[in-house]
Amino acid sequence: MSVLLEFAMFPTSDNCREGSSVSKQVAKIIDAIDKSGVTYKLTPMGTIVETQTMREALDVIELAYEQVKDCERVYSSLKFDIRHNSDDRLTTKIKSVETHLDRDVKK
């Protein structure tokens, strides 16, 4: 099974922000995910992880929250794509779309 989880998590309270920036807190989350060994991809709007079970995906969310739990208020949004009999979808889904693109056409 492949569980793709796209999520964003960051503090909204003043006690954990530097002005309007939350990058320092987000970096703590990414560092923890990186050290966990979970396959992930950081994007400008969130992070995508791929796990083999829903429990592992939820463990990533708990790990992320542990990094910002001292913040008064934390915002998070989550999206899941769960598929049986599949793996490595973090890269294969992109490759599948790219096979349908006409790379010779400039837009």
N, C-alpha and C positions, 0 to 999 in steps of 0.2 A: 504494500500500500504506500502511496505517496500523499503526504499532507503538505500542501503549500499554504503558508500562512503569511499574509501581508499585513503588517501592523505599523502603527505610529504610536509612540508613547513619549510624552514630554510633560514637564511641570508647567502649570499655568500660574502658580503662586509666586509672589515677589521674593520669597525667601530662597528660591532656587534658580532665579533667572539673573542674568547680567544685562540689565536694560531689557530689550526685546529679544535677546539671544538666549536660546536654550541648547546651543551646540555643546557646551561643556557637559551637561547632563546626558544628552544623547550619546556623546562619546563614551561615557561610563557604561551605558547600555550595550553599545556596540563592542566595547572591549570585553565585557562579560560574555557576550554571545561568541565572540571570536575564540576566547579561551575555552569555551564549552566544547568546541569541536563541531558544532552544528553547521551544516552548509547554509550560507546566507549570502544575500546581496543587498548592499546598502544603496538606496536610491534617494533622490532629492526630497521625496515626499514620505519616505518610510523605509522599512526593511522587509525583505522577503526571506523566509527560511523554509527549508524543506526537511521534513522529518518522516519517519516511517510509521508513526502512530499519532493519534490525536493527543494522547497523554504526553508524548514528547513535545508536541507543539505547545500545549498548555504549560508545560514546564518552562519553556522559553519565555512565555509571558510572565510567569512568576519570577523567573530569574531577572528579567528586565525590570519588573516592578521593584524588586529588592534593591536595585541600584538607585532608585529615586524615592524610596519609601519615606525618607525624612522630609520630603516636600509636603507642604500643606495641602496642595491640590495637584492631581495628575490627570492629564487627558490621555485617553487611549482609544484607538479604533482598530478593529480586527476584521479581516476577511479570510475565509478558508476556501480552498479548492481541494477536495478529497477524491482520490481516484485509486481504485484497486488495480492490481496487476500492472503496475507502472512504477518507474523510478526515474531519477535524474531529470525531472521535469523542469527544474530551474533553468536548464539549458535547452532541453529538447523542445519545449514549447516555443521558444524563440526561434530555433532552427526551423521548426515546422512552418511558421509564418514566413520566414525569410525565403523558403523554397518557392513561395507563391509571389514573391516580389520581382518585378522586372527591374533589375538594377541598372539597365542601360538607359532608362528613361530618367531625365533630369527634371525636377519640378521646381 
